[in-house]
Amino acid sequence: MFRTVEISDPRFEVEGLRFVTVQSPAIGGRVDLALFVPPQARGLEGVPVVILLHGVYGSHWAWAFNGGAHRTAARMIEAKELPPVVLAMPSDGLWNDGSGYVPHILPEDPRRHPGRVMNDAIAPAKGMAGPDFERWIVDEVPLAAAAAVPEVSTRSPLCLAGLSMGGFGALRLGGKHPHRFRAVSGHSSATHKEQFRELLGARLDAWSDAEEDRSVLAALLRNRHTLPPIRFDCGTEDFLVGENRELHQALEAAGIVHLYEEFPGGHTWPYWEEHLADTFRFFAQALR
């Protein structure tokens, strides 16, 4: 699948964290992945993989080194609240300040848009599809995890979660690829492409404009009868709480079963660090 795979030396792993760089066919360049492999997983087969997606401006290290995701997982596995799982924490592909985890379609001649920073290594010929950040997450991240962790295989169950832009990605990809994931969860999720306009500006022009790539609701409605278990939460002081409430109400009106929760807090790492445990409990139930 990958022309090159570079894996960190086990001698230098700390707290079960492992780092991988692969040459991604979907993106057309190198991309990074952080993994957490708990000691309880060693020697097992087909260990479940929990994929955690970061937000705008972030990268593969964000969930571990801003949110302590590996420590939360380790604590819950030790307490038997969560079965042994491998955490896969990928970069979104590092397109400008955020790829949205969507396929990209580049303009005929990107040089006509001086505000857009182009990477010649991943830019395709004029008029062709751009890097596919959706396929990187859905198809390639599980394979990269299997390449780096012997206990992971192509039969490993997958769960998907994310925060902010990553929540947008997790909920949307769960809707588009319902048979790929056992469960999905979003924290402080953006729910529509236009909510990124102020954060990313004209750089949104390359994002796919298909309705299911623009809107979480559209993606969930697309396969409404085959969706995996879905949860999402938002802080009551979060600037996206209104949008999350609207998504909750729209899903209720459509008869789509889901869990929506609100907690005190804002759009901050302390909030996500605390409530990642709610996602892990939800995934534990789905993996039983």
C-alpha positions in Angstrom: 0.0 0.0 0.0 2.8 2.4 1.0 6.0 2.9 -1.0 7.8 3.8 2.2 7.1 3.3 5.9 9.3 4.8 8.6 8.6 3.6 12.2 10.1 5.0 15.4 12.7 2.8 17.2 11.0 0.8 20.0 14.0 1.6 22.3 13.0 5.2 22.5 9.2 4.8 22.9 7.8 6.6 25.9 4.4 5.8 27.5 3.5 3.4 24.7 3.7 6.2 22.0 5.0 5.1 18.5 5.4 7.4 15.5 5.0 6.5 11.8 5.6 8.3 8.6 4.3 6.9 5.4 4.2 7.9 1.7 0.4 8.2 1.2 -1.0 7.5 -2.3 -4.2 9.3 -1.3 -2.4 12.5 -0.5 0.6 12.1 -2.8 3.2 12.8 -0.2 4.6 11.9 3.3 2.2 12.1 6.2 2.6 11.4 10.0 0.7 9.2 12.4 1.1 8.8 16.2 0.1 5.6 17.8 -0.5 4.5 21.4 0.0 0.8 22.0 -0.9 -0.3 25.6 1.0 -3.2 27.1 -2.3 -5.1 27.5 -2.6 -5.4 23.7 0.7 -7.2 23.3 0.3 -10.7 21.8 -3.3 -10.2 21.0 -4.8 -10.4 17.4 -7.1 -8.0 15.7 -6.9 -5.3 18.5 -9.5 -2.5 17.9 -8.2 0.8 16.6 -9.6 4.1 17.8 -8.8 6.9 15.4 -8.6 10.4 16.9 -8.7 13.4 14.5 -7.3 16.8 15.5 -8.6 20.3 14.8 -7.4 23.2 12.7 -3.8 24.2 13.1 -3.0 20.9 14.7 -1.1 17.7 13.8 -0.5 14.1 14.7 1.0 15.0 18.1 -2.0 17.1 19.3 -4.2 14.5 21.0 -1.3 13.1 23.0 0.7 16.2 23.9 -2.2 18.7 24.3 -4.9 16.3 25.5 -3.1 13.3 27.1 -5.3 10.9 25.1 -2.9 8.0 25.7 -2.9 8.5 29.4 -6.7 8.6 29.5 -6.8 5.3 27.5 -4.1 3.7 29.6 -6.0 4.6 32.8 -9.3 3.3 31.5 -7.8 0.1 30.1 -6.1 -0.6 33.4 -9.5 -0.1 35.2 -11.2 -2.4 32.6 -13.5 0.5 31.5 -12.1 0.1 28.0 -10.8 -3.0 26.3 -7.2 -3.0 25.0 -7.2 -0.6 22.0 -4.6 1.0 19.9 -5.0 4.8 19.4 -4.2 6.1 15.9 -3.7 9.8 15.9 -3.0 10.9 12.3 -2.1 14.3 10.9 -4.9 15.6 8.7 -2.4 15.8 5.9 -1.2 19.4 6.8 -3.0 21.2 4.0 -2.6 24.9 4.9 -4.2 25.4 8.3 -6.7 22.5 7.9 -7.8 20.0 5.3 -11.2 19.3 6.8 -10.6 15.6 6.1 -12.3 16.0 2.8 -11.3 15.3 -0.8 -9.8 18.4 -2.5 -10.4 19.7 -6.0 -7.7 22.1 -7.1 -8.4 25.0 -9.6 -7.2 24.8 -13.1 -4.1 26.8 -12.3 -3.4 27.3 -8.6 -0.9 30.0 -9.3 -3.8 32.3 -10.1 -4.6 32.3 -6.4 -1.7 34.0 -4.7 -3.2 33.6 -1.2 -3.1 29.9 -1.4 0.2 28.1 -0.4 0.8 25.3 -2.8 2.9 22.2 -2.2 4.4 21.1 -5.5 4.9 17.6 -4.1 1.2 16.9 -3.8 -0.3 19.3 -6.5 -1.6 17.2 -9.4 -1.8 18.3 -13.0 -4.2 21.1 -13.9 -7.9 20.0 -13.9 -7.4 16.8 -11.9 -8.6 15.9 -8.4 -6.4 17.1 -5.6 -5.2 15.2 -2.5 -7.9 13.0 -0.9 -7.7 13.5 2.8 -10.8 11.5 3.4 -9.3 8.4 1.8 -6.2 8.9 4.0 -8.3 8.6 7.1 -10.8 5.9 6.0 -8.5 3.6 4.1 -4.9 4.3 4.8 -4.6 5.1 8.5 -5.9 1.6 9.4 -3.3 0.1 7.1 -0.5 2.3 8.5 -1.5 1.2 12.0 -1.4 -2.5 10.9 2.1 -1.9 9.3 3.4 -0.5 12.6 1.6 -2.6 15.2 1.7 -6.4 14.8 -1.5 -6.7 17.0 -3.5 -4.7 14.5 -4.8 -6.3 11.3 -7.2 -5.5 8.5 -9.9 -7.2 10.6 -9.4 -4.9 13.6 -12.7 -3.1 14.5 -12.4 0.7 14.0 -13.9 3.6 16.0 -13.6 7.2 14.9 -13.6 10.4 17.0 -12.4 14.0 16.7 -12.5 17.5 18.1 -13.6 20.7 16.3 -12.5 20.2 12.7 -11.8 16.6 13.7 -15.4 16.3 15.0 -16.6 17.5 11.6 -14.5 14.8 10.1 -15.5 12.0 12.4 -19.2 12.6 12.2 -19.2 13.2 8.4 -17.0 10.2 7.6 -19.1 8.0 9.9 -22.1 9.1 7.8 -20.4 8.5 4.5 -18.8 5.2 5.4 -21.1 3.6 8.0 -19.9 0.0 7.6 -16.3 1.0 8.2 -16.7 2.1 11.8 -18.2 0.5 14.9 -19.0 3.9 16.5 -18.2 7.6 15.9 -18.0 10.5 18.3 -17.4 14.3 18.0 -16.3 16.9 20.6 -17.1 20.6 20.0 -17.7 19.7 16.3 -18.0 22.0 13.4 -21.1 20.9 11.5 -20.8 22.7 8.2 -18.0 23.8 5.9 -18.9 27.5 6.1 -18.0 27.5 9.8 -14.4 27.3 8.7 -14.6 30.4 6.6 -13.3 32.8 9.2 -10.6 30.3 10.4 -9.3 29.3 7.0 -10.6 32.0 4.5 -10.1 31.4 0.8 -8.2 28.2 1.5 -11.6 26.5 1.7 -11.9 26.9 -2.1 -10.0 23.6 -2.7 -12.4 21.6 -0.4 -14.9 19.3 -2.2 -18.2 21.1 -2.5 -20.3 17.9 -2.6 -23.2 18.4 -0.1 -22.1 15.4 2.0 -18.6 17.0 2.2 -20.0 20.4 3.2 -22.5 19.3 5.9 -22.4 16.7 8.7 -26.2 16.5 8.5 -26.2 15.7 4.8 -23.6 13.0 5.4 -25.6 11.4 8.2 -28.8 11.5 6.2 -27.1 9.9 3.2 -27.0 6.5 5.0 -29.5 7.1 7.7 -30.6 3.5 8.0 -27.2 1.9 8.3 -25.3 4.4 10.6 -23.1 3.2 13.4 -23.7 4.3 17.0 -23.2 8.1 17.1 -22.5 10.5 19.9 -21.4 14.1 20.1 -21.0 16.7 22.8 -20.3 20.4 23.2 -19.4 22.8 26.0 -22.1 25.3 27.1 -19.6 28.1 26.6 -18.4 26.9 23.2 -18.9 29.2 20.2 -20.2 26.1 18.3 -22.8 25.1 20.9 -25.7 26.6 18.8 -24.6 24.6 15.8 -24.4 21.4 17.8 -27.8 22.0 19.2 -29.2 22.5 15.7 -27.6 19.3 14.5 -29.1 17.4 17.5 -32.6 18.8 16.7 -32.3 18.0 13.0 -31.2 14.4 13.8 -34.1 14.0 16.2 -36.5 15.3 13.6 -35.1 12.8 11.1 -35.5 10.0 13.5 -31.7 9.3 13.6 -30.7 7.6 16.9 -27.8 9.4 18.6 -26.5 10.6 21.9 -26.0 14.3 22.4 -24.5 15.8 25.6 -23.6 19.2 26.9 -21.1 20.0 29.7 -19.7 23.1 31.2 -16.7 24.4 29.3 -15.5 26.0 26.1 -13.5 25.2 23.0 -10.4 24.2 24.9 -8.0 21.3 25.5 -9.0 20.9 29.2 -12.6 20.3 28.0 -11.5 17.7 25.4 -9.1 16.0 27.8 -11.9 15.6 30.3 -14.6 14.4 27.9 -12.5 12.0 25.8 -13.3 9.5 28.6 -17.0 9.8 27.6 -16.1 8.9 24.0 -14.0 5.9 25.2 -16.9 4.6 27.4 -19.2 4.9 24.3 -16.7 3.0 22.2 -16.3 0.3 24.9 -20.0 -0.4 24.7 -19.9 -0.6 20.9 -16.9 -2.9 21.0 -18.4 -5.4 23.4 
